[in-house]
Amino acid sequence: MSGEETRSILFAGLGGQGILVASGITALAAFHAGYDVKQSEVHGMAQRGGSVSSQIRFGKKVHSPLIPQGMVDILVAVHARESARSRSQVRPGGVVIDPSVANAEEELKNKWGNLYLLGILSHYLPFAPEAWHSAIRSVVPEKYLEVNMAAFDRGTASVS
């Protein structure tokens, strides 16, 4: 990633899958890594299991939180249906991280599965591990911290 480039990440899933938590951790990790960060969320019918999405843009200077159509660099989808629905927004050569990658389906059966996907995502972003760990510690309640950090570490280890 060049110093001038703005990167765009789209998180997509269903209400209750932790989309806003995962995107919040990622935005905070980008901030801890020294980037300007903008975030936008769409809750929709989240309380009834409907679509939830969050857009994050980071770079040296970001002017808008909204990702232009077809310009998503990385799609992180926690549900297969939302992955299929959102793929058209990914730019050519973009990355899709969804339940079909690296044993994610099994991990996503747990409440901390979204942290597993963040571990995978960490391989595609220029953030030091400490930026991720600091963001996770800032967002995840203490009583769930150990299991969430372990899920993140499993996700990181799953990428070869």
C-alpha positions in Angstrom: 0.0 0.0 0.0 1.5 3.4 -1.0 1.4 6.2 1.4 -1.2 8.1 -0.6 -3.6 5.2 -1.3 -6.9 4.9 0.4 -8.0 1.3 1.2 -11.7 0.3 1.4 -13.1 -2.6 3.4 -16.7 -3.8 3.4 -18.0 -5.9 6.3 -21.3 -7.7 5.6 -23.4 -10.1 7.6 -26.7 -10.5 9.5 -27.9 -8.9 12.7 -26.2 -10.5 15.7 -23.1 -11.8 13.9 -20.8 -9.1 15.3 -20.3 -7.1 12.1 -20.2 -3.8 14.0 -17.8 -5.2 16.6 -15.5 -6.6 13.9 -15.5 -3.4 11.8 -15.0 -1.3 15.0 -11.9 -3.3 15.9 -10.5 -3.0 12.3 -11.1 0.8 12.3 -9.4 1.1 15.7 -6.5 -1.0 14.5 -6.1 1.3 11.5 -6.1 4.3 13.8 -3.5 2.7 16.1 -1.4 2.1 13.0 -1.4 5.8 12.3 -4.0 6.1 9.5 -6.8 8.5 9.0 -10.0 6.4 9.3 -13.6 6.8 8.3 -16.4 4.4 9.0 -20.1 4.1 8.0 -22.7 1.6 9.1 -26.1 0.3 7.8 -28.1 -1.6 10.4 -31.2 -2.3 8.4 -33.4 -5.0 10.0 -30.5 -6.1 12.2 -32.7 -7.0 15.2 -34.6 -9.4 13.0 -31.6 -11.1 11.5 -31.5 -8.8 8.5 -28.5 -7.4 6.6 -25.9 -5.4 8.4 -22.9 -3.7 6.7 -20.1 -1.5 7.7 -17.7 0.4 5.4 -14.2 1.4 6.5 -11.8 3.5 4.5 -8.3 4.3 5.7 -5.2 6.0 4.3 -3.0 9.1 4.7 -6.1 11.3 4.3 -9.7 10.0 3.8 -12.3 12.4 2.6 -15.4 10.2 2.7 -16.5 7.1 4.7 -18.5 5.8 1.7 -16.9 3.3 -0.8 -17.7 4.0 -4.4 -19.6 1.3 -6.2 -17.3 -1.5 -7.4 -14.3 -0.2 -5.4 -14.2 -2.5 -2.4 -10.6 -3.7 -1.8 -11.6 -6.3 0.8 -14.9 -7.9 1.5 -15.3 -9.6 4.9 -18.6 -11.5 4.9 -19.7 -13.4 8.0 -22.6 -15.1 6.2 -22.6 -16.8 2.8 -25.8 -15.0 1.6 -24.3 -11.7 2.4 -21.0 -12.7 0.7 -22.9 -13.5 -2.5 -25.0 -10.3 -2.3 -21.9 -8.1 -1.8 -19.4 -9.6 -4.2 -20.4 -7.2 -7.0 -19.0 -4.3 -5.0 -15.5 -5.8 -4.9 -13.1 -4.3 -7.4 -11.2 -6.6 -9.9 -8.3 -8.1 -8.0 -10.0 -7.5 -4.7 -10.1 -10.0 -1.8 -13.1 -11.9 -0.4 -12.9 -13.3 3.1 -16.0 -15.3 3.9 -17.2 -18.6 5.5 -15.7 -20.6 2.6 -12.1 -19.7 3.5 -9.6 -21.4 5.9 -12.1 -23.4 8.1 -14.1 -20.3 8.7 -17.5 -22.2 8.6 -16.6 -24.1 11.7 -15.2 -21.1 13.5 -18.3 -19.0 12.6 -20.5 -21.3 14.6 -19.0 -19.6 17.7 -19.8 -16.1 18.9 -16.1 -15.2 18.4 -15.9 -16.4 14.7 -15.7 -12.8 13.4 -12.4 -12.5 15.3 -11.2 -15.5 13.3 -12.0 -13.7 10.1 -10.1 -10.6 11.4 -7.1 -12.8 11.9 -7.3 -13.7 8.2 -7.9 -10.0 7.3 -4.8 -9.0 9.2 -2.6 -10.6 6.5 -4.0 -8.2 3.9 -3.5 -5.0 5.9 -0.4 -3.0 6.8 -1.1 -3.0 10.6 1.4 -4.3 13.1 0.1 -7.1 15.3 0.2 -4.8 18.4 -2.3 -2.4 16.6 -4.7 -5.4 16.3 -4.2 -6.6 19.8 -4.6 -3.1 21.3 -7.8 -2.6 19.3 -9.2 -6.0 20.4 -8.4 -5.2 24.1 -10.1 -1.9 23.7 -13.4 -3.3 22.3 -13.8 -6.8 23.7 -15.0 -7.1 27.3 -12.4 -8.6 29.7 -14.4 -11.7 30.4 -14.4 -12.6 26.6 -10.9 -11.3 25.8 -9.0 -14.6 26.0 -11.3 -16.6 23.8 -11.5 -13.7 21.2 -7.7 -13.3 21.1 -7.3 -17.0 20.6 -9.8 -16.9 17.7 -7.9 -14.0 16.2 -4.6 -15.9 16.5 -6.2 -19.1 14.9 -7.4 -16.9 12.0 -3.9 -15.4 11.6 -2.3 -18.9 11.7 -4.7 -20.3 9.1 -3.3 -18.2 6.3 -0.1 -19.6 4.8 
